[in-house]
Amino acid sequence: MRYFVHCKSSIGNDLFLLHQNGCVLFPDPETVEFLGDFDGANEALKAARSRFGVTAGCRFCCPECNVPRRADAEAGDARTNASNGGSPP
């Protein structure tokens, strides 16, 4: 499967999104870079992270790699722990 990385953030953060060719939420072709052909989304995500940094999979075409919710939860745990006198993990 062919994978692409959306390189222009529309939400004002440094998160890049991984998309499969044909995704219903595929962004404007002028804002993506071809990443390559991979056997699965997890393999593509590893390549995207090594090339672009913070990357997550599209929630529709790469749900197994859609990790922003987990990252948000971990950040929330760290804030809660710190506000209770603990140190972030």
Contact map, one row per residue, 1 for C-alpha under 8 A:
11100000000000000001100000000000000011110000000000000000000000000000000000000000000000000
11110000000000000001100000000000011111000000000000000000000000000000000000000000000000000
11111000000000000111100000000000011111000001000000000000000000000000000000000000000000000
01111100000000000111100000000001111100000000000000000000000000000000000000000000000000000
00111110000000011110000000000001111000000000000100000000000000000000000000000000000000000
00011111100000011110000000100011100000000000000000000000000000000000000000000000000000000
00001111100000011000000000000011100000000000000000000000000000000000000000000000000000000
00000111110000010000000000000011000000000000000000000000000000000000000000000000000000000
00000111111111110000000000000000000000000000000000000000000000000000000000000000000000000
00000001111110000000000000000000000000000000000000000000000000000000000000000000000000000
00000000111110000000000000000000000000000000000000000000000000000000000000000000000000000
00000000111111000000000000000000000000000000000000000000000000000000000000000000000000000
00000000111111100000000000000000000000000000000000000000000000000000000000000000000000000
00000000100111110000000000000000000000000000000000000100000000000000000000000000000000000
00000000100011111000000000000000000000000000000000000111000000000000000000000000000000000
00001111100001111100000000000000000000000000000000011111000000000000000000000000000000000
00001110000000111110000000000000000000000000000000000011110000000000000000000000000000000
00111100000000011111000000000000000000000001100100000011110001000000000000000000000000000
00111100000000001111101001000000000000000000000000000000110011000000000000000000000000000
11110000000000000111111001000000000000000000000000000000000011000000000000000000000000000
11110000000000000011111001000000000000000000000000000000000000000000000000000000000000000
00000000000000000001111101000000000000000000000000000000000000000000000000000000000000000
00000000000000000011111111000000000000000000000000000000000110000000000000000000000000000
00000000000000000000011111000000000000000000000000000000000110000000000000000000000000000
00000000000000000000001111100000000000000000000000000000000100000000000000000000000000000
00000000000000000011111111111000000000000000000000000000000000000000000000000000000000000
00000100000000000000000011111011000000000000000000000000000000000000000000000000000000000
00000000000000000000000001111111000000000000000000000000000000000000000000000000000000000
00000000000000000000000001111111000000000000000000000000000000000000000000000000000000000
00000000000000000000000000011111000000000000000000000000000000000000000000000000000000000
00000111000000000000000000111111100000000000000000000000000000000000000000000000000000000
00011111000000000000000000111111110000000000000000000000000000000000000000000000000000000
00011110000000000000000000000011111000000000000000000000000000000000000000000000000000000
01111000000000000000000000000001111100000000000000000000000000000000000000000000000000000
01111000000000000000000000000000111110000001001100000000000000000000000000000000000000000
01110000000000000000000000000000011111000001000000000000000000000000000000000000000000000
11100000000000000000000000000000001111100001000000000000000000000000000000000000000000000
11100000000000000000000000000000000111111011000000000000000000000000000000000000000000000
10000000000000000000000000000000000011111011000000000000000000000000000000000000000000000
10000000000000000000000000000000000001111111000000000000000000000000000000000000000000000
00000000000000000000000000000000000001111111100000000000100001011000000000000000000000000
00000000000000000000000000000000000000011111110000000000000000011000000000000000000000000
00000000000000000000000000000000000001111111111000000000000000000000000000000000000000000
00100000000000000100000000000000001111111111111100000000000000000000000000000000000000000
00000000000000000100000000000000000000001111111110000011100000001000000000000000000000000
00000000000000000000000000000000000000000111111111000000000000000000000000000000000000000
00000000000000000000000000000000001000000011111111100000000000000000000000000000000000000
00001000000000000100000000000000001000000001111111111010000000000000000000000000000000000
00000000000000000000000000000000000000000000111111111110000000000000000000000000000000000
00000000000000000000000000000000000000000000011111111000000000000000000000000000000000000
00000000000000000000000000000000000000000000001111111000000000000000000000000000000000000
00000000000000010000000000000000000000000000000111111110000000000000000000000000000000000
00000000000000010000000000000000000000000000000111111110000000000000000000000000000000000
00000000000001110000000000000000000000000000000010011111000000000000000000000000000000000
00000000000000111100000000000000000000000000100110011111100000000000000000000000000000000
00000000000000111100000000000000000000000000100000000111110000001111000000000000000000000
00000000000000001110000000000000000000001000100000000011111011111110000000000000000000000
00000000000000001110000000000000000000000000000000000001111111101100000000000000000000000
00000000000000000000000000000000000000000000000000000000111111101100000000000000000000000
00000000000000000000001110000000000000000000000000000000011111100000000000000000000000000
00000000000000000011001100000000000000000000000000000000111111100000000000000000000000000
00000000000000000111000000000000000000001000000000000000111111111100000000000000000000000
00000000000000000000000000000000000000000000000000000000111111111100000000000000000000000
00000000000000000000000000000000000000001100000000000000100001111100000000000000000000000
00000000000000000000000000000000000000001100100000000001111001111110000000000000000000000
00000000000000000000000000000000000000000000000000000001111001111111100000000000000000000
00000000000000000000000000000000000000000000000000000001100000001111111000000000000000000
00000000000000000000000000000000000000000000000000000001000000000111111100000000000000000
00000000000000000000000000000000000000000000000000000000000000000111111110000000000000000
00000000000000000000000000000000000000000000000000000000000000000011111111000000000000000
00000000000000000000000000000000000000000000000000000000000000000011111111100000000000000
00000000000000000000000000000000000000000000000000000000000000000001111111110000000000000
00000000000000000000000000000000000000000000000000000000000000000000111111111000000000000
00000000000000000000000000000000000000000000000000000000000000000000011111111100000000000
00000000000000000000000000000000000000000000000000000000000000000000001111111110000000000
00000000000000000000000000000000000000000000000000000000000000000000000111111111000000000
00000000000000000000000000000000000000000000000000000000000000000000000011111111100000010
00000000000000000000000000000000000000000000000000000000000000000000000001111111110000111
00000000000000000000000000000000000000000000000000000000000000000000000000111111111000010
00000000000000000000000000000000000000000000000000000000000000000000000000011111111100000
00000000000000000000000000000000000000000000000000000000000000000000000000001111111111110
00000000000000000000000000000000000000000000000000000000000000000000000000000111111111110
00000000000000000000000000000000000000000000000000000000000000000000000000000011111111000
00000000000000000000000000000000000000000000000000000000000000000000000000000001111111000
00000000000000000000000000000000000000000000000000000000000000000000000000000000111111100
00000000000000000000000000000000000000000000000000000000000000000000000000000000111111110
00000000000000000000000000000000000000000000000000000000000000000000000000000100110011111
00000000000000000000000000000000000000000000000000000000000000000000000000001110110001111
00000000000000000000000000000000000000000000000000000000000000000000000000000100000000111
